[in-house]
Amino acid sequence: MTVKLHKKENREAHKTDDYKIQELILRRRQAFDVTVTFNRDFNQEDDILVVQFVTGVVYSLLGLLPYRRN
Protein backbone atom coordinates (compact mmCIF):
# COMPACT_ATOMS: atom_id res chain seq x y z
CA MET A 1 0.00 0.00 0.00
CA THR A 2 1.21 3.51 -0.76
CA VAL A 3 -0.18 6.79 0.52
CA LYS A 4 0.34 10.04 -1.36
CA LEU A 5 -0.37 13.16 0.71
CA HIS A 6 -0.17 15.65 -2.19
CA LYS A 7 1.95 17.81 0.10
CA LYS A 8 2.67 20.63 -2.37
CA GLU A 9 -0.93 20.97 -3.53
CA ASN A 10 -2.40 20.68 -0.03
CA ARG A 11 0.08 23.19 1.45
CA GLU A 12 -0.79 25.69 -1.29
CA ALA A 13 -4.54 25.15 -0.88
CA HIS A 14 -4.28 25.59 2.91
CA LYS A 15 -1.94 28.58 2.59
CA THR A 16 0.76 26.85 4.66
CA ASP A 17 3.35 26.60 1.87
CA ASP A 18 5.35 29.58 3.21
CA TYR A 19 5.89 28.04 6.64
CA LYS A 20 9.49 27.26 7.59
CA ILE A 21 8.83 23.62 8.43
CA GLN A 22 8.25 21.31 5.47
CA GLU A 23 5.75 18.87 6.99
CA LEU A 24 2.19 18.82 5.74
CA ILE A 25 0.15 21.34 7.70
CA LEU A 26 -3.62 21.37 7.18
CA ARG A 27 -6.18 23.82 8.46
CA ARG A 28 -9.30 22.70 10.28
CA ARG A 29 -12.53 22.44 8.31
CA GLN A 30 -10.79 22.55 4.92
CA ALA A 31 -10.82 19.67 2.47
CA PHE A 32 -7.54 17.99 1.50
CA ASP A 33 -6.46 15.31 -0.96
CA VAL A 34 -4.96 11.93 -0.11
CA THR A 35 -4.47 9.03 -2.52
CA VAL A 36 -4.25 5.49 -1.17
CA THR A 37 -3.10 2.80 -3.62
CA PHE A 38 -3.32 -0.82 -2.55
CA ASN A 39 -1.04 -3.57 -3.85
CA ARG A 40 -4.12 -5.74 -4.46
CA ASP A 41 -7.87 -5.35 -4.87
CA PHE A 42 -9.70 -4.05 -1.80
CA ASN A 43 -12.35 -6.47 -0.53
CA GLN A 44 -15.05 -4.63 1.45
CA GLU A 45 -16.21 -7.83 3.16
CA ASP A 46 -12.80 -8.95 4.45
CA ASP A 47 -10.51 -5.91 4.54
CA ILE A 48 -10.53 -3.15 7.13
CA LEU A 49 -9.21 0.31 6.39
CA VAL A 50 -8.34 2.48 9.39
CA VAL A 51 -7.51 6.16 8.92
CA GLN A 52 -5.99 7.98 11.86
CA PHE A 53 -5.57 11.76 11.99
CA VAL A 54 -3.13 13.07 14.57
CA THR A 55 -2.60 16.61 15.76
CA GLY A 56 0.81 17.80 16.80
CA VAL A 57 2.63 20.58 18.56
CA VAL A 58 1.28 24.09 18.18
CA TYR A 59 4.14 25.31 15.99
CA SER A 60 3.07 28.95 16.07
CA LEU A 61 3.90 29.00 19.78
CA LEU A 62 7.42 27.86 18.96
CA GLY A 63 7.94 30.68 16.45
CA LEU A 64 8.27 28.31 13.50
CA LEU A 65 5.38 29.76 11.50
CA PRO A 66 5.66 33.19 9.93
CA TYR A 67 3.09 35.80 10.76
CA ARG A 68 0.94 36.43 7.68
CA ARG A 69 -1.32 39.42 7.17
CA ASN A 70 -4.23 38.85 4.82
Beta strands, then each sheet from edge to edge (+ up, - down):
strand 1: 2-4
strand 2: 35-37
sheet 1: 1+ 2-
end
